[in-house]
Amino acid sequence: MPAAGGARFKLPVSVLVVVHTPALEVLLLERAARPDFWQSVTGSLDAPDEALEHAALRELREETGLDAASGRLRRWNVTNTFEIYAQWRGRYAPGTTRNTEHVFSFEVPAARAVVLAPDEHVAYVWLPWRAALERCFSWSNRDAIRLLAADLETGEAA
């Protein structure tokens, strides 16, 4: 459905991809539109029929330059539903107030330089997982990092 000006409305279905190393260093990105808002890779599906894994890898490539061959994508079968901030609701169809987010992780062998999408992010940092928790502005992102850390400590898949 078109939004004002002919642009399409965003779909209220998104992916969250926690990029990390085996040692649990977590990649965080600082939002361009919101200074000091740090997060993992996130983004909405481009179309209702876009596969979640495809969306996760597309967002990963768009936001960091990392591709599927540079690590291992894992779907967590965890979803979060949350209210869309009022200032961002204009991007969605009228009446849309909630988003459903699907959680993934992407393990890379070691921390490395990434290529940011400058319209979305202005800085990145690799942090130990506990420090990443402190910096994330999103509760769902913090929960995903905690889940990842617990999983890697126990060796059990989510």
VENFEN-V425483 format. One line per field, one symbol per residue. ss: DSSP state (H for helix, E for strand, L for the rest). burial: I if it has 16 or more other C-alpha atoms within 10 Angstrom, else O. A space follows every 50 residues. Layout:
ss->???
burial->???
//
This chain:
ss->LELHHHLELELLEEEEEEEEELLLEEEEEEELLLLLLEELEEEELLLLLL LHHHHHHHHHHHHHLLLHHHLEEEEEEEEEEEELLHHHHHHELLLLLEEE EEEEEEEELLLLLLLLLLLLEEEEEEEEHHHHHHHELLHHHHHHHHHHHH HHHHLLLL
burial->OOOOOOOOIIIIIIIIIIIIIOOIIIIIIIIIOOOOIIIIIIIIIIOOOO OIOOIIIIIIIIIIOIOOOOIOIIIIOOIIOOOOOOOOIIIIIOOOIOII IIIIIIIIOOIOOOOIOOOOIOIIIIIOIOOIIOIIOOOIIIOIIIIIIO OOOOOOOO
//
